[in-house]
Amino acid sequence: MIFDELAQAPLQPLHLPWLETAGVACAVLRLDLIDPLLSGNKWFKLQHHLLAARRQGAAGLISLGGNHSNHLHALAAAGKRFGFATAGLLRGHEQDTPTVRDLKAMGMQLHWLGFAGYRARHAVDFWAPWQARYPGWHCIAEGGGGLEGARGCAAIIEQCRAQLAALGWEDYHAWWLAAGTGTTLAGLVLAEAGAHPVHGAVAVPADHGVEQNVTALVGAHGYHLHDAARGGFAHIDSELLAFIEQTERQCGVPLEAVYTGKALLALRDQVQAGRFARGSRLVFVHTGGLQGRRGYL
């Protein structure tokens, strides 16, 4: 079993009218294309967790998410592929969604926590009953968070830099990506070590603690956070859907509405507001999650 065998994510120029009008160049790193099931940033965040579980001799992996969770979807797929049992602790009450059906098909044991039970996930004793129920299993924070998750994201920068010459770029000026837990953003900040700023379009409400999570991992420097929640986590409005539909027609890059669509729309607003100078070169990270589109499109 070799966890680090990973396909190259293509770095593609993003041609959109609002970028060209502003004189801003943008390339999209297509993490959605690295693997049919372990796609997007989820694979990067899971690698070190999988290695830790193997070192510990853990029989299984357990984590949290919602009923459209890309993280749980990738975790279930990784468990099936690499020989770990998996359990998922889900927000809310039992629902039948395409993602939930996939989780069951891949062998994940599901536990529905309700909403109050899920809000308790940050309590110091949250994991105790689950560790008693699944002794020796490797527990993974929501979204693959924590330092292990962030460390795996350093490879995202390596994949980008390996393709700059083919794109005709000597360098880039900044990163832009969606933030849910902030783990991927923190990983890029750690790997950049101050060389380039990282912009996070925060696709969840402030009470989800993204800024606190990132600060705990990397301190208060090297990144900028921008509100992209549009009224709430997984809140999808007509303007967002229209933007996604138009963007897909214009450039052919598929987006989903929970993270990548919100992040690119927030970038458009910042570009049109003059946040980035003419001649800037930006890297937009496509964090995957396209399987979640089945829940609303």
Backbone as CSV, one residue per row, in Angstrom:
resi,resn,N_x,N_y,N_z,CA_x,CA_y,CA_z,C_x,C_y,C_z
1,MET,0.845,-1.188,0.000,0.000,0.000,0.000,0.881,1.239,0.000
2,ILE,0.735,2.085,-1.022,1.530,3.305,-1.127,0.556,4.471,-1.181
3,PHE,0.523,5.262,-0.116,-0.445,6.346,-0.034,-0.084,7.524,-0.933
4,ASP,1.203,7.667,-1.256,1.596,8.887,-1.945,1.599,8.744,-3.462
5,GLU,1.050,7.669,-3.999,0.881,7.564,-5.440,-0.321,8.409,-5.836
6,LEU,-0.056,9.546,-6.434,-1.106,10.516,-6.673,-0.958,11.069,-8.078
7,ALA,-2.054,11.115,-8.810,-2.013,11.675,-10.148,-1.730,13.176,-10.091
8,GLN,-1.166,13.684,-11.178,-0.901,15.114,-11.263,-2.204,15.857,-11.537
9,ALA,-2.478,16.872,-10.756,-3.641,17.719,-11.003,-3.271,18.743,-12.073
10,PRO,-3.992,18.801,-13.184,-3.636,19.758,-14.238,-3.770,21.206,-13.759
11,LEU,-2.839,22.032,-14.173,-2.906,23.470,-13.934,-3.299,24.113,-15.254
12,GLN,-4.494,24.675,-15.306,-5.070,25.150,-16.564,-5.365,26.644,-16.493
13,PRO,-5.106,27.371,-17.580,-5.494,28.787,-17.589,-7.010,28.926,-17.510
14,LEU,-7.452,29.905,-16.775,-8.878,30.141,-16.590,-9.231,31.405,-17.367
15,HIS,-9.953,31.227,-18.468,-10.310,32.348,-19.329,-11.753,32.753,-19.051
16,LEU,-11.907,33.873,-18.375,-13.236,34.396,-18.057,-13.241,35.898,-18.324
17,PRO,-14.347,36.427,-18.821,-14.386,37.843,-19.212,-13.995,38.807,-18.105
18,TRP,-14.433,38.548,-16.882,-14.141,39.491,-15.796,-12.666,39.481,-15.407
19,LEU,-11.985,38.381,-15.639,-10.543,38.359,-15.416,-9.822,39.142,-16.507
20,GLU,-10.239,38.935,-17.743,-9.581,39.599,-18.860,-9.807,41.107,-18.810
21,THR,-11.009,41.526,-18.426,-11.299,42.955,-18.303,-10.389,43.614,-17.273
22,ALA,-10.131,42.908,-16.172,-9.300,43.452,-15.094,-7.811,43.272,-15.349
23,GLY,-7.447,42.537,-16.400,-6.036,42.294,-16.669,-5.381,41.375,-15.661
24,VAL,-6.185,40.490,-15.065,-5.684,39.549,-14.068,-5.641,38.152,-14.685
25,ALA,-4.501,37.488,-14.584,-4.370,36.114,-15.071,-4.662,35.157,-13.928
26,CYS,-5.374,34.088,-14.241,-5.709,33.098,-13.215,-5.592,31.707,-13.818
27,ALA,-4.999,30.802,-13.064,-4.926,29.399,-13.466,-5.604,28.564,-12.396
28,VAL,-6.313,27.533,-12.818,-7.029,26.675,-11.874,-6.296,25.353,-11.743
29,LEU,-5.978,24.987,-10.505,-5.344,23.698,-10.229,-6.468,22.697,-10.000
30,ARG,-6.635,21.763,-10.936,-7.794,20.886,-10.976,-7.610,19.657,-10.081
31,LEU,-7.723,19.864,-8.763,-7.617,18.734,-7.847,-8.796,17.775,-8.007
32,ASP,-9.857,18.249,-8.656,-11.008,17.366,-8.891,-10.684,16.231,-9.852
33,LEU,-9.551,16.323,-10.554,-9.221,15.329,-11.574,-8.193,14.292,-11.127
34,ILE,-7.755,14.320,-9.869,-6.661,13.425,-9.486,-7.108,11.983,-9.254
35,ASP,-8.397,11.776,-8.920,-8.864,10.422,-8.623,-10.395,10.437,-8.675
36,PRO,-11.019,9.368,-9.189,-12.480,9.360,-9.280,-13.190,9.452,-7.932
37,LEU,-12.605,8.892,-6.864,-13.257,8.891,-5.552,-12.514,9.701,-4.514
38,LEU,-11.182,9.632,-4.520,-10.383,10.401,-3.557,-9.931,11.698,-4.213
39,SER,-10.886,12.487,-4.642,-10.561,13.657,-5.438,-10.480,14.914,-4.591
40,GLY,-10.003,15.962,-5.226,-9.951,17.254,-4.572,-8.926,17.310,-3.453
41,ASN,-9.153,18.249,-2.536,-8.207,18.420,-1.426,-8.337,17.324,-0.384
42,LYS,-9.383,16.505,-0.464,-9.624,15.483,0.571,-8.486,14.474,0.625
43,TRP,-7.975,14.065,-0.522,-6.885,13.087,-0.539,-5.646,13.628,0.162
44,PHE,-5.325,14.885,-0.110,-4.141,15.489,0.516,-4.304,15.523,2.032
45,LYS,-5.511,15.884,2.492,-5.741,15.980,3.936,-5.769,14.613,4.609
46,LEU,-6.094,13.568,3.870,-6.213,12.241,4.473,-4.899,11.474,4.534
47,GLN,-3.936,11.831,3.691,-2.723,11.003,3.576,-2.039,10.752,4.915
48,HIS,-1.776,11.799,5.674,-1.050,11.630,6.933,-1.916,10.953,7.992
49,HIS,-3.223,11.139,7.910,-4.109,10.407,8.812,-4.035,8.907,8.509
50,LEU,-4.002,8.554,7.243,-3.911,7.144,6.867,-2.583,6.542,7.317
51,LEU,-1.518,7.296,7.146,-0.203,6.812,7.593,-0.172,6.630,9.105
52,ALA,-0.768,7.592,9.833,-0.801,7.483,11.291,-1.624,6.270,11.721
53,ALA,-2.748,6.049,11.053,-3.592,4.897,11.384,-2.854,3.593,11.125
54,ARG,-2.091,3.534,10.058,-1.333,2.314,9.759,-0.228,2.094,10.788
55,ARG,0.460,3.179,11.184,1.509,3.041,12.205,0.924,2.557,13.531
56,GLN,-0.277,3.039,13.853,-0.927,2.672,15.107,-1.533,1.275,15.070
57,GLY,-1.593,0.691,13.894,-2.270,-0.590,13.753,-3.765,-0.474,13.930
58,ALA,-4.330,0.691,13.611,-5.765,0.921,13.789,-6.562,0.068,12.810
59,ALA,-7.626,-0.510,13.318,-8.490,-1.317,12.452,-9.426,-0.454,11.631
60,GLY,-9.700,0.771,12.120,-10.683,1.587,11.435,-10.437,3.071,11.590
61,LEU,-11.236,3.836,10.854,-11.170,5.290,10.827,-12.557,5.839,11.124
62,ILE,-12.622,6.906,11.912,-13.915,7.480,12.267,-13.821,9.000,12.185
63,SER,-14.842,9.626,11.579,-14.834,11.068,11.435,-16.255,11.585,11.327
64,LEU,-16.385,12.908,11.041,-17.678,13.578,11.064,-17.959,14.298,9.751
65,GLY,-19.246,14.540,9.501,-19.633,15.320,8.332,-21.133,15.344,8.161
66,GLY,-21.572,16.022,7.115,-22.995,16.128,6.811,-23.448,15.088,5.809
67,ASN,-24.702,15.195,5.393,-25.256,14.166,4.508,-24.858,14.331,3.040
68,HIS,-24.081,15.381,2.734,-23.477,15.530,1.404,-21.953,15.615,1.530
69,SER,-21.403,15.140,2.642,-20.002,15.392,2.983,-19.015,14.788,1.984
70,ASN,-18.214,15.663,1.365,-17.135,15.190,0.504,-16.060,14.486,1.320
71,HIS,-15.841,14.966,2.532,-14.829,14.368,3.406,-15.195,12.933,3.764
72,LEU,-16.422,12.708,4.212,-16.824,11.341,4.559,-16.830,10.448,3.325
73,HIS,-17.203,11.015,2.189,-17.208,10.238,0.939,-15.802,9.756,0.608
74,ALA,-14.827,10.670,0.719,-13.434,10.288,0.455,-12.917,9.325,1.509
75,LEU,-13.308,9.528,2.768,-12.847,8.644,3.840,-13.371,7.222,3.638
76,ALA,-14.643,7.107,3.278,-15.209,5.780,3.024,-14.482,5.103,1.865
77,ALA,-14.187,5.864,0.829,-13.475,5.308,-0.325,-12.063,4.889,0.055
78,ALA,-11.372,5.712,0.865,-10.018,5.370,1.297,-10.032,4.122,2.164
79,GLY,-11.007,4.027,3.051,-11.103,2.836,3.893,-11.272,1.583,3.070
80,LYS,-12.157,1.655,2.096,-12.388,0.488,1.241,-11.151,0.134,0.429
81,ARG,-10.453,1.155,-0.068,-9.292,0.917,-0.926,-8.092,0.393,-0.141
82,PHE,-7.897,0.891,1.089,-6.683,0.590,1.825,-6.895,-0.339,3.018
83,GLY,-8.097,-0.886,3.163,-8.309,-1.932,4.146,-8.618,-1.476,5.555
84,PHE,-9.252,-0.314,5.699,-9.700,0.155,7.007,-11.224,0.103,7.063
85,ALA,-11.763,-0.342,8.201,-13.185,-0.135,8.447,-13.415,1.353,8.675
86,THR,-14.630,1.843,8.425,-14.905,3.265,8.598,-16.247,3.477,9.294
87,ALA,-16.329,4.557,10.055,-17.578,4.972,10.688,-17.710,6.478,10.521
88,GLY,-18.940,6.933,10.262,-19.200,8.346,10.081,-20.217,8.853,11.088
89,LEU,-19.918,9.985,11.703,-20.830,10.644,12.630,-21.446,11.817,11.877
90,LEU,-22.745,11.756,11.637,-23.376,12.694,10.727,-24.215,13.748,11.438
91,ARG,-24.207,14.944,10.865,-24.984,16.068,11.375,-26.469,15.858,11.053
92,GLY,-27.319,16.161,12.031,-28.757,16.113,11.794,-29.346,14.732,11.984
93,HIS,-30.493,14.530,11.330,-31.231,13.282,11.455,-31.175,12.517,10.140
94,GLU,-31.435,11.244,10.209,-31.210,10.359,9.070,-31.907,10.853,7.814
95,GLN,-31.139,10.905,6.729,-31.660,11.293,5.428,-31.116,10.360,4.371
96,ASP,-31.828,10.304,3.268,-31.411,9.486,2.138,-30.938,10.420,1.031
97,THR,-29.627,10.528,0.853,-29.050,11.350,-0.204,-28.122,10.478,-1.040
98,PRO,-27.741,10.929,-2.233,-26.779,10.148,-3.033,-25.479,9.877,-2.278
99,THR,-25.008,10.864,-1.507,-23.778,10.674,-0.740,-23.974,9.607,0.336
100,VAL,-25.078,9.689,1.061,-25.349,8.700,2.116,-25.439,7.297,1.526
101,ARG,-26.056,7.173,0.377,-26.142,5.850,-0.260,-24.755,5.334,-0.625
102,ASP,-23.890,6.241,-1.098,-22.517,5.837,-1.418,-21.768,5.394,-0.159
103,LEU,-21.945,6.138,0.925,-21.253,5.788,2.172,-21.628,4.375,2.607
104,LYS,-22.917,4.079,2.555,-23.374,2.739,2.929,-22.814,1.688,1.981
105,ALA,-22.817,1.989,0.683,-22.317,1.025,-0.308,-20.836,0.739,-0.120
106,MET,-20.091,1.734,0.370,-18.655,1.546,0.592,-18.359,0.973,1.972
107,GLY,-19.398,0.648,2.726,-19.210,-0.066,3.982,-19.076,0.795,5.215
108,MET,-19.326,2.082,5.123,-19.193,2.953,6.292,-20.385,2.767,7.232
109,GLN,-20.097,2.609,8.516,-21.144,2.543,9.539,-21.548,3.970,9.894
110,LEU,-22.847,4.286,9.817,-23.302,5.651,10.014,-24.009,5.828,11.350
111,HIS,-23.746,6.968,11.996,-24.405,7.341,13.246,-24.889,8.787,13.096
112,TRP,-26.188,8.993,13.250,-26.771,10.325,13.116,-26.836,10.979,14.493
113,LEU,-26.200,12.151,14.635,-26.042,12.782,15.941,-27.123,13.800,16.270
114,GLY,-28.017,14.106,15.322,-28.892,15.244,15.522,-28.074,16.527,15.362
115,PHE,-28.710,17.682,15.575,-27.981,18.941,15.397,-27.259,19.349,16.681
116,ALA,-27.900,19.174,17.816,-27.239,19.511,19.078,-26.048,18.596,19.319
117,GLY,-26.216,17.319,19.033,-25.116,16.375,19.210,-23.931,16.705,18.326
118,TYR,-24.212,17.175,17.121,-23.121,17.521,16.215,-22.419,18.803,16.657
119,ARG,-23.190,19.755,17.188,-22.569,20.994,17.667,-21.594,20.738,18.811
120,ALA,-21.752,19.608,19.481,-20.870,19.276,20.612,-19.528,18.705,20.170
121,ARG,-19.262,18.695,18.870,-18.055,18.015,18.355,-16.751,18.648,18.833
122,HIS,-16.789,19.892,19.308,-15.566,20.540,19.782,-15.359,20.378,21.286
123,ALA,-16.292,19.748,21.959,-16.161,19.541,23.403,-14.988,18.597,23.691
124,VAL,-14.321,18.822,24.830,-13.103,18.059,25.128,-13.383,16.567,25.287
125,ASP,-14.584,16.206,25.705,-14.890,14.795,25.919,-15.736,14.194,24.800
126,PHE,-15.801,14.878,23.662,-16.674,14.414,22.578,-16.324,13.007,22.106
127,TRP,-15.028,12.727,21.951,-14.615,11.471,21.332,-14.657,10.282,22.294
128,ALA,-14.746,10.548,23.575,-14.633,9.463,24.557,-15.618,8.313,24.313
129,PRO,-16.911,8.560,24.145,-17.820,7.430,23.937,-17.579,6.698,22.618
130,TRP,-17.092,7.424,21.611,-16.839,6.779,20.322,-15.563,5.948,20.365
131,GLN,-14.565,6.420,21.128,-13.358,5.611,21.300,-13.659,4.351,22.104
132,ALA,-14.628,4.435,23.034,-15.041,3.244,23.780,-15.795,2.278,22.872
133,ARG,-16.590,2.819,21.967,-17.376,1.978,21.059,-16.505,1.367,19.966
134,TYR,-15.494,2.137,19.515,-14.590,1.676,18.467,-13.152,1.726,18.996
135,PRO,-12.796,0.848,19.915,-11.473,0.920,20.557,-10.336,0.761,19.549
136,GLY,-9.366,1.657,19.670,-8.180,1.585,18.820,-8.342,2.204,17.450
137,TRP,-9.537,2.698,17.136,-9.728,3.316,15.832,-9.078,4.697,15.810
138,HIS,-8.687,5.132,14.617,-8.060,6.441,14.438,-9.154,7.485,14.220
139,CYS,-9.236,8.471,15.124,-10.261,9.514,15.050,-9.730,10.697,14.242
140,ILE,-10.547,11.176,13.323,-10.161,12.267,12.434,-11.143,13.414,12.623
141,ALA,-10.623,14.595,12.857,-11.478,15.765,13.057,-12.297,16.051,11.805
142,GLU,-13.332,16.822,11.977,-14.215,17.218,10.872,-13.385,17.750,9.704
143,GLY,-13.675,17.249,8.513,-12.988,17.731,7.323,-11.543,17.305,7.190
144,GLY,-11.101,16.351,8.013,-9.692,15.948,7.962,-8.776,16.982,8.583
145,GLY,-9.300,17.744,9.544,-8.583,18.884,10.110,-7.406,18.505,10.985
146,GLY,-6.753,19.551,11.504,-5.600,19.355,12.362,-4.293,19.410,11.590
147,LEU,-3.188,19.299,12.329,-1.866,19.441,11.722,-1.592,18.337,10.702
148,GLU,-2.041,17.104,10.981,-1.812,16.021,10.026,-2.479,16.329,8.687
149,GLY,-3.703,16.852,8.745,-4.395,17.218,7.518,-3.691,18.343,6.789
150,ALA,-3.240,19.356,7.525,-2.568,20.499,6.903,-1.244,20.096,6.269
151,ARG,-0.501,19.228,6.933,0.807,18.817,6.397,0.682,18.170,5.026
152,GLY,-0.375,17.417,4.823,-0.548,16.753,3.538,-0.776,17.709,2.390
153,CYS,-1.213,18.919,2.703,-1.547,19.878,1.647,-0.322,20.568,1.058
154,ALA,0.854,20.341,1.619,2.072,20.901,1.032,2.269,20.420,-0.397
155,ALA,1.819,19.194,-0.682,1.984,18.638,-2.029,1.174,19.398,-3.063
156,ILE,0.150,20.125,-2.628,-0.630,20.931,-3.572,0.260,21.993,-4.204
157,ILE,1.101,22.622,-3.394,2.014,23.638,-3.921,3.034,23.014,-4.858
158,GLU,3.525,21.841,-4.514,4.484,21.162,-5.379,3.864,20.868,-6.741
159,GLN,2.604,20.438,-6.748,1.948,20.133,-8.021,1.793,21.389,-8.870
160,CYS,1.510,22.504,-8.232,1.390,23.754,-8.968,2.732,24.190,-9.552
161,ARG,3.748,24.235,-8.726,5.036,24.768,-9.170,5.655,23.934,-10.289
162,ALA,5.359,22.652,-10.305,5.909,21.786,-11.344,5.356,22.110,-12.725
163,GLN,4.273,22.876,-12.776,3.624,23.142,-14.063,3.671,24.607,-14.487
164,LEU,4.315,25.452,-13.715,4.330,26.871,-14.043,4.984,27.154,-15.385
165,ALA,6.088,26.489,-15.671,6.802,26.753,-16.920,5.933,26.403,-18.130
166,ALA,5.215,25.298,-18.048,4.338,24.901,-19.155,3.231,25.917,-19.369
167,LEU,2.866,26.615,-18.304,1.833,27.639,-18.395,2.404,28.961,-18.908
168,GLY,3.732,29.042,-18.937,4.374,30.277,-19.359,4.553,31.278,-18.230
169,TRP,4.402,30.817,-16.988,4.566,31.680,-15.822,5.917,31.398,-15.161
170,GLU,6.602,32.451,-14.764,7.792,32.284,-13.933,7.406,32.110,-12.473
171,ASP,6.325,32.764,-12.080,5.896,32.722,-10.691,4.421,33.114,-10.635
172,TYR,3.857,33.142,-9.462,2.487,33.588,-9.258,2.503,34.568,-8.088
173,HIS,1.412,35.306,-7.923,1.369,36.321,-6.872,0.585,35.881,-5.640
174,ALA,-0.412,35.019,-5.815,-1.230,34.640,-4.663,-2.061,33.405,-4.985
175,TRP,-2.530,32.758,-3.912,-3.461,31.635,-3.998,-4.866,32.113,-3.641
176,TRP,-5.852,31.421,-4.211,-7.252,31.661,-3.835,-7.951,30.309,-3.766
177,LEU,-8.638,30.032,-2.664,-9.343,28.759,-2.522,-10.466,28.898,-1.518
178,ALA,-11.413,27.963,-1.600,-12.498,27.911,-0.619,-11.966,27.395,0.705
179,ALA,-12.587,27.854,1.793,-12.225,27.384,3.130,-13.477,26.903,3.842
180,GLY,-13.398,25.666,4.376,-14.492,25.095,5.152,-14.075,24.924,6.604
181,THR,-13.032,24.137,6.824,-12.412,24.074,8.151,-11.152,24.934,8.200
182,GLY,-10.610,25.287,7.038,-9.378,26.058,6.968,-8.133,25.209,6.931
183,THR,-8.285,23.895,6.893,-7.128,23.002,6.946,-6.258,23.110,5.705
184,THR,-6.878,23.093,4.526,-6.104,23.199,3.290,-5.409,24.543,3.208
185,LEU,-6.133,25.597,3.558,-5.534,26.930,3.575,-4.319,26.957,4.502
186,ALA,-4.452,26.391,5.694,-3.333,26.361,6.638,-2.156,25.585,6.060
187,GLY,-2.444,24.497,5.360,-1.368,23.724,4.747,-0.603,24.516,3.706
188,LEU,-1.322,25.306,2.910,-0.650,26.133,1.909,0.184,27.225,2.590
189,VAL,-0.350,27.811,3.641,0.400,28.845,4.370,1.688,28.258,4.944
190,LEU,1.602,27.074,5.531,2.798,26.433,6.083,3.831,26.178,4.998
191,ALA,3.376,25.658,3.862,4.307,25.324,2.789,4.884,26.574,2.121
192,GLU,4.104,27.625,2.026,4.596,28.861,1.404,5.608,29.580,2.295
193,ALA,5.450,29.442,3.595,6.377,30.061,4.551,6.597,31.542,4.251
194,GLY,5.529,32.232,3.884,5.599,33.664,3.647,5.936,34.074,2.232
195,ALA,6.216,33.124,1.344,6.617,33.466,-0.022,5.479,34.086,-0.822
196,HIS,4.267,33.580,-0.655,3.104,34.102,-1.367,1.904,34.090,-0.432
197,PRO,1.050,35.099,-0.501,-0.143,35.108,0.346,-1.174,34.096,-0.129
198,VAL,-1.963,33.624,0.834,-3.025,32.661,0.553,-4.348,33.305,0.944
199,HIS,-5.274,33.361,-0.008,-6.590,33.949,0.234,-7.619,32.834,0.373
200,GLY,-8.352,32.861,1.462,-9.388,31.869,1.703,-10.769,32.486,1.599
201,ALA,-11.594,31.953,0.702,-12.989,32.360,0.595,-13.784,31.482,1.553
202,VAL,-14.171,32.036,2.694,-14.766,31.248,3.769,-16.224,30.948,3.422
203,ALA,-16.491,29.682,3.117,-17.801,29.270,2.626,-18.744,28.831,3.735
204,VAL,-18.349,29.046,4.978,-19.166,28.666,6.135,-19.328,29.890,7.034
205,PRO,-20.338,29.905,7.908,-20.517,31.049,8.805,-19.356,31.204,9.787
206,ALA,-19.270,32.396,10.368,-18.163,32.711,11.272,-18.122,31.790,12.479
207,ASP,-19.290,31.304,12.920,-19.290,30.470,14.125,-18.748,29.068,13.886
208,HIS,-18.360,28.742,12.651,-17.701,27.458,12.388,-16.233,27.485,12.798
209,GLY,-15.701,28.650,13.100,-14.360,28.741,13.682,-13.202,28.605,12.724
210,VAL,-13.384,28.993,11.451,-12.301,28.849,10.478,-11.069,29.652,10.900
211,GLU,-11.274,30.913,11.247,-10.126,31.755,11.619,-9.402,31.185,12.831
212,GLN,-10.157,30.710,13.818,-9.530,30.118,14.997,-8.737,28.863,14.635
213,ASN,-9.305,28.038,13.742,-8.602,26.822,13.324,-7.287,27.146,12.630
214,VAL,-7.344,28.101,11.704,-6.141,28.450,10.947,-5.100,29.074,11.866
215,THR,-5.532,29.979,12.730,-4.598,30.633,13.646,-3.915,29.622,14.554
216,ALA,-4.667,28.608,14.995,-4.083,27.593,15.864,-2.990,26.801,15.145
217,LEU,-3.095,26.683,13.830,-2.120,25.889,13.067,-0.938,26.717,12.578
218,VAL,-1.195,27.964,12.173,-0.127,28.724,11.498,0.102,30.109,12.079
219,GLY,-0.654,30.523,13.093,-0.532,31.883,13.590,-1.432,32.825,12.805
220,ALA,-1.108,34.089,12.821,-2.004,35.098,12.248,-1.484,35.733,10.962
221,HIS,-0.457,35.163,10.348,0.158,35.801,9.188,0.173,34.865,7.980
222,GLY,0.272,35.468,6.793,0.423,34.698,5.566,-0.875,34.396,4.849
223,TYR,-2.000,34.847,5.386,-3.272,34.540,4.749,-4.268,35.674,4.954
224,HIS,-5.289,35.671,4.102,-6.387,36.628,4.186,-7.685,35.849,4.029
225,LEU,-8.663,36.145,4.870,-9.954,35.472,4.801,-11.011,36.423,4.269
226,HIS,-11.887,35.896,3.417,-12.948,36.677,2.798,-14.275,35.940,2.999
227,ASP,-15.301,36.663,3.359,-16.614,36.059,3.588,-17.226,35.628,2.262
228,ALA,-17.517,34.335,2.143,-18.166,33.808,0.941,-19.326,32.884,1.298
229,ALA,-19.810,32.968,2.536,-20.838,32.023,3.005,-22.198,32.259,2.368
230,ARG,-22.466,33.499,1.958,-23.726,33.827,1.298,-24.939,33.407,2.128
231,GLY,-24.869,33.677,3.420,-26.026,33.453,4.275,-26.009,32.189,5.092
232,GLY,-25.037,31.310,4.888,-24.995,30.098,5.700,-24.274,28.963,5.011
233,PHE,-23.916,27.965,5.791,-23.248,26.785,5.240,-24.196,26.068,4.284
234,ALA,-23.692,25.759,3.094,-24.461,25.066,2.054,-25.698,25.844,1.620
235,HIS,-25.734,27.151,1.923,-26.837,27.984,1.444,-26.600,28.272,-0.032
236,ILE,-27.574,27.932,-0.861,-27.440,28.063,-2.311,-28.544,28.979,-2.809
237,ASP,-28.157,30.069,-3.476,-29.140,31.027,-3.963,-29.108,31.100,-5.486
238,SER,-30.067,31.783,-6.046,-30.218,31.827,-7.499,-29.048,32.531,-8.184
239,GLU,-28.506,33.581,-7.553,-27.364,34.273,-8.153,-26.153,33.347,-8.248
240,LEU,-25.925,32.577,-7.211,-24.803,31.634,-7.211,-24.981,30.582,-8.297
241,LEU,-26.165,29.998,-8.392,-26.403,28.977,-9.408,-26.274,29.542,-10.814
242,ALA,-26.756,30.769,-11.013,-26.632,31.400,-12.335,-25.164,31.656,-12.669
243,PHE,-24.373,32.080,-11.665,-22.942,32.307,-11.882,-22.246,31.006,-12.264
244,ILE,-22.565,29.922,-11.565,-21.951,28.629,-11.866,-22.305,28.190,-13.284
245,GLU,-23.565,28.309,-13.637,-23.993,27.895,-14.981,-23.281,28.712,-16.055
246,GLN,-23.197,30.019,-15.866,-22.526,30.875,-16.840,-21.038,30.550,-16.925
247,THR,-20.398,30.365,-15.764,-18.964,30.078,-15.738,-18.651,28.760,-16.433
248,GLU,-19.458,27.753,-16.187,-19.220,26.460,-16.828,-19.360,26.564,-18.346
249,ARG,-20.287,27.397,-18.811,-20.422,27.602,-20.263,-19.198,28.318,-20.825
250,GLN,-18.675,29.267,-20.060,-17.585,30.093,-20.559,-16.237,29.392,-20.573
251,CYS,-15.978,28.549,-19.556,-14.629,27.965,-19.469,-14.614,26.442,-19.396
252,GLY,-15.769,25.813,-19.218,-15.825,24.352,-19.225,-15.366,23.680,-17.956
253,VAL,-15.101,24.440,-16.888,-14.670,23.856,-15.615,-15.900,23.625,-14.740
254,PRO,-16.188,22.378,-14.346,-17.358,22.126,-13.503,-17.131,22.623,-12.082
255,LEU,-18.169,23.193,-11.494,-18.095,23.727,-10.134,-19.232,23.142,-9.313
256,GLU,-19.080,23.182,-7.999,-20.199,22.846,-7.121,-20.492,24.074,-6.262
257,ALA,-21.704,24.111,-5.697,-22.191,25.347,-5.100,-21.811,25.542,-3.639
258,VAL,-21.309,24.521,-2.966,-21.022,24.655,-1.538,-19.661,25.316,-1.301
259,TYR,-18.671,24.987,-2.152,-17.328,25.525,-1.947,-16.760,26.215,-3.193
260,THR,-16.509,25.470,-4.264,-15.782,26.062,-5.393,-16.569,27.167,-6.082
261,GLY,-17.889,26.985,-6.209,-18.692,28.031,-6.836,-18.686,29.308,-6.018
262,LYS,-18.860,29.174,-4.700,-18.820,30.341,-3.824,-17.450,31.013,-3.856
263,ALA,-16.395,30.201,-3.879,-15.042,30.767,-3.873,-14.762,31.550,-5.146
264,LEU,-15.167,31.016,-6.296,-14.894,31.716,-7.550,-15.749,32.972,-7.673
265,LEU,-16.985,32.921,-7.198,-17.828,34.110,-7.204,-17.242,35.197,-6.304
266,ALA,-16.724,34.800,-5.143,-16.077,35.773,-4.258,-14.833,36.362,-4.912
267,LEU,-14.089,35.535,-5.669,-12.918,36.046,-6.372,-13.341,37.057,-7.430
268,ARG,-14.394,36.763,-8.162,-14.878,37.726,-9.156,-15.171,39.075,-8.511
269,ASP,-15.857,39.039,-7.367,-16.204,40.288,-6.688,-14.952,41.051,-6.271
270,GLN,-13.947,40.338,-5.794,-12.713,40.993,-5.368,-11.931,41.548,-6.552
271,VAL,-11.913,40.818,-7.653,-11.229,41.287,-8.861,-11.924,42.536,-9.399
272,GLN,-13.237,42.506,-9.465,-13.973,43.655,-9.988,-13.861,44.861,-9.070
273,ALA,-13.626,44.631,-7.788,-13.447,45.729,-6.837,-12.024,46.283,-6.852
274,GLY,-11.141,45.714,-7.678,-9.781,46.204,-7.796,-8.831,45.684,-6.747
275,ARG,-9.186,44.557,-6.111,-8.327,44.001,-5.054,-6.964,43.575,-5.615
276,PHE,-6.945,43.096,-6.858,-5.702,42.611,-7.454,-5.311,43.513,-8.624
277,ALA,-4.061,43.915,-8.634,-3.575,44.841,-9.646,-3.523,44.181,-11.022
278,ARG,-3.661,44.997,-12.051,-3.510,44.500,-13.415,-2.139,43.842,-13.557
279,GLY,-2.111,42.684,-14.166,-0.868,41.927,-14.300,-0.667,40.869,-13.229
280,SER,-1.568,40.834,-12.255,-1.466,39.813,-11.203,-1.700,38.422,-11.785
281,ARG,-1.017,37.441,-11.205,-1.196,36.033,-11.575,-1.654,35.264,-10.337
282,LEU,-2.826,34.682,-10.414,-3.429,33.988,-9.282,-3.593,32.509,-9.589
283,VAL,-3.483,31.697,-8.547,-3.778,30.263,-8.658,-5.049,29.980,-7.863
284,PHE,-6.056,29.515,-8.554,-7.324,29.127,-7.922,-7.320,27.610,-7.743
285,VAL,-7.551,27.149,-6.526,-7.537,25.712,-6.241,-8.952,25.159,-6.376
286,HIS,-9.128,24.247,-7.313,-10.407,23.536,-7.419,-10.349,22.394,-6.406
287,THR,-11.099,22.535,-5.317,-10.991,21.576,-4.215,-11.880,20.356,-4.389
288,GLY,-12.433,20.145,-5.575,-13.221,18.943,-5.832,-14.624,19.067,-5.285
289,GLY,-15.132,17.943,-4.743,-16.465,17.961,-4.163,-17.584,17.868,-5.164
290,LEU,-17.284,17.479,-6.393,-18.321,17.454,-7.417,-19.373,16.379,-7.155
291,GLN,-19.022,15.358,-6.361,-20.026,14.337,-6.059,-21.213,14.949,-5.312
292,GLY,-20.959,16.024,-4.565,-22.019,16.658,-3.798,-23.070,17.344,-4.652
293,ARG,-22.759,17.615,-5.924,-23.730,18.262,-6.812,-25.009,17.443,-6.969
294,ARG,-24.880,16.144,-6.761,-26.055,15.293,-6.963,-27.174,15.604,-5.977
295,GLY,-26.836,16.299,-4.886,-27.838,16.603,-3.880,-28.695,17.799,-4.219
296,TYR,-28.295,18.605,-5.229,-29.086,19.816,-5.504,-29.182,20.164,-6.982
297,LEU,-28.488,19.455,-7.875,-28.579,19.732,-9.300,-29.208,18.556,-10.033
